[in-house]
Amino acid sequence: MKIFIIIMLFLSSLGFASQLKVIANNFHGDEAHEFSIFTGNVKITRGVDELNASKVTIYMNKKHQPIKTIADGNVSFFVKTDNNISYRGVAQKAIYFPQKKEYQFFKHVHLWQLNNKREIHGDKIFLNLINGTAVAHGANAQPVVMIFNIRDKNKTK
């Protein structure tokens, strides 16, 4: 029970303006090694942001502050940057660094920038929530693909 209370205090004190909510089928906390593991249909929400995965591991420092979150297996997400740009996407793995407000997505990443109707496909995509920058890398023989939806003003209905 003590570990559960510590984890809940930790999750509620992540330094975010809104409540962090974690729903999962299973939970394992290890206070000595400073990590918590959530498995089975994991859903994490904070404000409008949402992260879903098969497994999520949250690593903490000595002060019980998060330093890294790793989501594995069928990752889907919705995040909004500090510049009010919205992203939705899928990947096989995601790593979040709260101090830098940076996501790193890996393996079969498909990212949609909703405000500007852009799509990015790649094997690695890094997204910084502070300035809204995205960096993409392709896999071995696979290039990065970016799709822009451009409206043709000359085309009539």
KAUR-V472966 format. One record per run of one state. SS is the DSSP state (hx for helix, st for strand, lp for the rest). FROM is the first residue (numbers start at 0). TO is the last residue. Records with the same first field share a line. If there is no record, write none. Layout:
SS: FROM-TO / FROM-TO
This chain:
lp: 0-0 / 12-18 / 23-24 / 30-33 / 46-47 / 60-64 / 80-84 / 97-100 / 113-116 / 128-132 / 137-143 / 148-156
hx: 1-11
st: 19-22 / 25-29 / 34-45 / 48-59 / 65-79 / 85-96 / 101-112 / 117-127 / 133-136 / 144-147
